[in-house]
Amino acid sequence: MNPLQLLESIQRIQQPSKEDLIKLVKLHKTFPYFQIPKVLLARYEFGKSNSDSKDMLHHAAITSPDRAWLKHLVESKDGITKIIVQFNPGLEKAISDKGPQNPANLIDDLDDNLVPSPNKKPNPAERNLLLKKLGEELVQAKNSEKNQSEKKEEGSAPSPQSSSTEKNESVSSAEEINSPTEQEIAPKKKRFKGDELIESIKKRDKVEIHDEKKKEQIDIIKAFSKREIKLATLKEIETQKKQDDLSEKSTKLNPALITESYANLLLKQGKKQKAKEIYKKLMVKFPDKNTYFADLIKELEENKL
């Protein structure tokens, strides 16, 4: 379908023929993002008196940016006629100025814009000239860099007198560095932070301090520095935490052993006092049997068992 045929089908949408409908359906299937055939078919569906289908209306609504405009175009009779009157002259003029190469295809006239044109082959003579120019520019750049570096070297090169004086100075400085001083010969004592603190306090002692609070603070620091303090290591702290009193676990009675059978076993071993303690705990554990365990305790006290 060419643009003229599409325009004719738009003009005949109020009373379309079967051929027009078939062409519009083909356009709808071939170009799913083309809005015009979807709107025209939705207008045809709405114009039917006995039709309840709205399939094409759904397709048209998806591609339409303005739903109110679509409703006016589909449901009102004057909507399409006004649009046809507006764009009919312009479309006919555009088609007359540049028609499609093949009327059977709608987008043949756009082939020149869609298909990219191949790159032109460069002329070998022009290519050689460009390469020569590039080579000359590279040579000039290298020569200019060499000249600049030579000028810098000439400006920075020292005179023979200055070089001799610099050599003598460097030799004397090297001798001074290599010759060990008296301070370096004497073995350096490592100063700890505590010693540095004491020395700073001694220096402060020479200065007369009139503030009583500062004097008290200095006296406290002096007294603290005279003490021998040994800080416990992390391992010692951990071992102290781990060394629990294991005798407590061994002397404590397991609640599971507080039974009447265990008390009888203690009686057989002659440990009446422990058996009596277990009976008392059983009285607390089983309050319903208080009288029973109380009688057993009485018998123990009377030495009947």
C-alpha positions as CSV (number, residue, x, y, z in Angstrom):
1,M,0.0,0.0,0.0
2,N,1.4,3.4,-1.0
3,P,0.5,6.7,0.7
4,L,-2.2,7.5,-1.9
5,Q,-4.0,4.2,-1.3
6,L,-3.7,4.8,2.5
7,L,-5.2,8.2,2.1
8,E,-8.1,6.8,0.0
9,S,-8.8,4.1,2.7
10,I,-8.8,6.9,5.4
11,Q,-11.3,8.9,3.3
12,R,-13.5,5.8,2.9
13,I,-13.4,4.7,6.5
14,Q,-17.0,5.7,7.1
15,Q,-18.0,3.0,4.5
16,P,-14.9,0.9,3.8
17,S,-14.7,-1.9,1.3
18,K,-13.4,-5.4,2.0
19,E,-10.2,-4.6,0.1
20,D,-9.6,-1.5,2.3
21,L,-10.1,-3.6,5.5
22,I,-7.8,-6.3,4.3
23,K,-5.1,-3.8,3.5
24,L,-5.5,-2.1,6.9
25,V,-5.2,-5.5,8.7
26,K,-2.1,-6.3,6.7
27,L,-0.6,-2.9,7.6
28,H,-1.5,-3.6,11.3
29,K,0.3,-6.9,11.2
30,T,3.3,-5.8,9.1
31,F,3.9,-2.6,11.0
32,P,2.9,-3.2,14.7
33,Y,4.1,0.3,15.8
34,F,2.1,2.1,13.0
35,Q,-0.9,3.9,14.6
36,I,-3.1,4.9,11.7
37,P,-4.4,1.4,10.7
38,K,-5.1,0.6,14.3
39,V,-7.2,3.8,14.8
40,L,-9.1,3.2,11.5
41,L,-9.9,-0.4,12.4
42,A,-11.0,0.7,15.9
43,R,-13.3,3.4,14.2
44,Y,-14.7,0.7,12.0
45,E,-15.4,-1.6,15.0
46,F,-17.1,1.2,16.8
47,G,-19.3,2.0,13.8
48,K,-20.7,-1.5,13.6
49,S,-24.1,-1.7,15.3
50,N,-24.0,-5.4,16.3
51,S,-20.2,-5.5,17.3
52,D,-19.1,-5.7,20.9
53,S,-15.4,-6.5,20.1
54,K,-12.8,-3.9,21.1
55,D,-9.5,-5.7,20.1
56,M,-8.4,-3.0,17.7
57,L,-9.3,-0.3,20.2
58,H,-6.9,-1.9,22.7
59,H,-4.1,-1.9,20.1
60,A,-4.8,1.8,19.2
61,A,-4.8,2.8,22.9
62,I,-1.4,1.3,23.4
63,T,0.2,3.3,20.6
64,S,-1.8,6.5,21.3
65,P,-0.1,9.2,23.5
66,D,-3.5,11.0,24.1
67,R,-6.5,8.8,25.1
68,A,-8.9,11.7,25.0
69,W,-7.9,12.5,21.4
70,L,-8.3,8.8,20.5
71,K,-11.8,8.7,22.1
72,H,-12.9,11.7,20.1
73,L,-11.5,10.3,16.9
74,V,-13.1,6.9,17.3
75,E,-16.5,7.8,18.7
76,S,-17.3,11.1,16.9
77,K,-18.2,11.3,13.3
78,D,-16.7,14.7,12.7
79,G,-13.2,13.8,14.1
80,I,-11.8,11.9,11.1
81,T,-13.4,14.2,8.5
82,K,-11.7,17.3,10.1
83,I,-8.3,15.5,10.2
84,I,-8.7,14.4,6.5
85,V,-9.5,18.0,5.5
86,Q,-6.4,19.2,7.4
87,F,-3.7,16.9,6.1
88,N,-5.2,15.9,2.7
89,P,-3.6,18.8,0.7
90,G,-0.2,18.5,2.3
91,L,0.0,14.8,1.9
92,E,-1.0,14.9,-1.8
93,K,1.6,17.6,-2.4
94,A,4.3,15.6,-0.7
95,I,3.4,12.5,-2.7
96,S,3.4,14.4,-6.0
97,D,6.8,16.0,-5.2
98,K,8.4,12.7,-4.2
99,G,6.5,9.5,-4.9
100,P,7.6,6.0,-3.9
101,Q,9.8,4.0,-6.2
102,N,7.6,1.0,-5.8
103,P,3.8,1.7,-5.2
104,A,3.3,-1.7,-3.7
105,N,5.6,-0.8,-0.7
106,L,4.9,2.0,1.7
107,I,8.5,2.7,2.8
108,D,10.5,2.3,-0.5
109,D,11.0,6.0,-0.8
110,L,12.8,5.9,2.6
111,D,15.4,3.4,1.4
112,D,18.0,6.1,0.7
113,N,17.8,7.3,4.3
114,L,17.6,3.9,6.0
115,V,20.4,2.1,4.2
116,P,23.8,3.7,4.9
117,S,25.8,4.7,1.9
118,P,29.3,3.0,1.6
119,N,32.4,5.0,2.4
120,K,34.2,6.6,-0.5
121,K,37.5,5.0,-1.4
122,P,40.4,7.4,-0.7
123,N,42.5,8.6,-3.6
124,P,46.0,7.1,-3.4
125,A,47.7,10.4,-4.4
126,E,45.9,12.3,-1.7
127,R,46.8,9.6,0.8
128,N,50.5,9.8,-0.1
129,L,50.4,13.6,0.3
130,L,48.9,13.3,3.8
131,L,51.5,10.7,4.9
132,K,54.3,13.0,3.7
133,K,52.9,15.9,5.6
134,L,52.6,13.9,8.7
135,G,56.2,12.6,8.4
136,E,57.5,16.2,7.9
137,E,55.6,17.4,11.0
138,L,57.0,14.6,13.1
139,V,60.6,15.4,12.0
140,Q,60.1,19.1,12.8
141,A,58.8,18.3,16.2
142,K,61.8,16.0,17.0
143,N,64.3,18.7,15.9
144,S,62.6,21.4,18.0
145,E,62.7,19.1,21.1
146,K,66.4,18.5,20.5
147,N,67.2,22.2,20.2
148,Q,65.3,23.0,23.4
149,S,67.1,20.3,25.4
150,E,70.5,21.5,24.1
151,K,69.7,25.1,25.2
152,K,68.7,23.9,28.6
153,E,72.0,21.9,29.0
154,E,74.1,24.9,28.0
155,G,72.3,27.1,30.5
156,S,72.7,24.6,33.3
157,A,76.3,23.6,32.6
158,P,78.6,25.0,35.4
159,S,81.9,26.8,34.8
160,P,85.2,24.9,35.6
161,Q,86.0,27.2,38.5
162,S,82.6,26.7,40.1
163,S,82.9,23.0,39.5
164,S,86.2,22.8,41.3
165,T,84.9,24.8,44.3
166,E,81.8,22.6,44.4
167,K,84.1,19.5,44.4
168,N,86.1,20.8,47.3
169,E,83.0,21.6,49.2
170,S,81.5,18.2,48.6
171,V,84.8,16.5,49.7
172,S,84.8,18.6,52.9
173,S,81.2,17.9,53.6
174,A,81.8,14.1,53.0
175,E,84.7,14.2,55.5
176,E,82.5,15.9,58.0
177,I,79.8,13.3,57.6
178,N,82.2,10.4,57.7
179,S,84.1,11.7,60.7
180,P,82.3,10.5,63.9
181,T,81.5,13.2,66.4
182,E,81.9,12.9,70.1
183,Q,78.2,12.5,70.6
184,E,78.2,9.6,68.1
185,I,81.2,7.9,69.7
186,A,79.5,7.8,73.0
187,P,76.9,5.1,73.2
188,K,73.4,6.5,73.0
189,K,71.2,5.5,75.8
190,K,67.7,4.7,74.9
191,R,65.3,6.9,76.7
192,F,62.0,5.5,77.8
193,K,58.8,7.6,78.1
194,G,59.0,7.3,81.9
195,D,62.5,8.7,82.0
196,E,61.5,11.6,79.8
197,L,58.5,12.3,82.1
198,I,60.8,12.4,85.1
199,E,63.3,14.7,83.4
200,S,60.5,17.1,82.4
201,I,59.4,17.1,86.0
202,K,62.9,17.9,87.2
203,K,63.1,20.8,84.8
204,R,59.9,22.1,86.2
205,D,61.2,21.8,89.8
206,K,63.8,24.5,88.9
207,V,61.1,26.9,88.0
208,E,59.4,28.3,91.1
209,I,55.7,27.4,91.1
210,H,53.4,29.6,93.2
211,D,50.1,27.8,92.4
212,E,49.3,25.3,95.2
213,K,47.2,23.0,93.0
214,K,50.1,22.6,90.5
215,K,52.4,21.8,93.4
216,E,50.1,19.1,94.7
217,Q,49.8,17.6,91.2
218,I,53.6,17.6,90.9
219,D,54.0,15.9,94.3
220,I,51.5,13.2,93.3
221,I,53.4,12.6,90.0
222,K,56.8,12.3,91.9
223,A,55.3,9.8,94.4
224,F,53.8,7.8,91.6
225,S,57.1,7.7,89.7
226,K,59.0,6.4,92.7
227,R,56.8,3.3,92.9
228,E,57.7,0.1,91.1
229,I,54.6,-0.8,89.1
230,K,54.2,-4.0,87.1
231,L,51.4,-4.2,84.7
232,A,49.8,-7.6,84.2
233,T,49.9,-8.9,80.7
234,L,46.9,-10.0,78.7
235,K,47.9,-13.7,79.1
236,E,48.0,-13.4,82.9
237,I,44.6,-11.8,83.0
238,E,43.2,-14.5,80.8
239,T,44.7,-17.3,82.9
240,Q,43.3,-15.7,86.1
241,K,39.9,-15.7,84.5
242,K,40.2,-19.3,83.4
243,Q,41.4,-20.6,86.8
244,D,38.1,-21.0,88.4
245,D,37.5,-22.7,91.8
246,L,37.0,-26.3,90.7
247,S,36.3,-27.4,94.2
248,E,32.9,-25.7,94.2
249,K,31.7,-28.0,91.3
250,S,32.9,-31.1,93.1
251,T,31.4,-30.2,96.5
252,K,28.0,-29.1,95.2
253,L,25.4,-31.8,95.0
254,N,23.9,-32.5,91.6
255,P,20.1,-32.0,91.8
256,A,19.6,-35.2,89.8
257,L,21.1,-37.2,92.7
258,I,18.6,-35.9,95.3
259,T,16.5,-39.1,95.5
260,E,15.3,-41.5,98.1
261,S,17.4,-44.3,96.7
262,Y,20.5,-42.1,97.1
263,A,19.6,-41.4,100.7
264,N,19.2,-45.2,101.3
265,L,22.6,-45.7,99.8
266,L,24.1,-43.2,102.2
267,L,22.5,-44.9,105.1
268,K,24.0,-48.2,104.1
269,Q,27.4,-46.4,104.0
270,G,26.8,-45.1,107.5
271,K,26.5,-41.4,106.4
272,K,23.3,-40.6,108.3
273,Q,23.8,-36.8,108.4
274,K,24.0,-36.6,104.6
275,A,21.0,-38.8,104.3
276,K,19.1,-36.6,106.7
277,E,20.0,-33.5,104.5
278,I,18.7,-35.3,101.4
279,Y,15.4,-36.1,103.2
280,K,15.0,-32.4,104.0
281,K,15.6,-31.5,100.4
282,L,13.1,-34.1,99.3
283,M,10.5,-32.5,101.6
284,V,11.0,-29.2,99.8
285,K,11.0,-30.9,96.4
286,F,8.0,-33.1,97.1
287,P,5.7,-31.2,99.5
288,D,3.0,-33.9,99.2
289,K,5.3,-36.4,101.0
290,N,6.3,-34.1,103.9
291,T,4.9,-36.5,106.5
292,Y,6.6,-39.5,105.0
293,F,10.1,-37.9,104.9
294,A,9.5,-36.3,108.4
295,D,8.9,-39.8,109.8
296,L,12.1,-41.0,108.2
297,I,14.1,-38.1,109.8
298,K,12.6,-39.0,113.2
299,E,13.6,-42.6,112.8
300,L,17.1,-41.5,112.0
301,E,17.3,-39.2,115.0
302,E,16.0,-42.0,117.2
303,N,18.6,-44.4,115.7
304,K,16.0,-46.9,114.7
305,L,17.4,-47.4,111.2
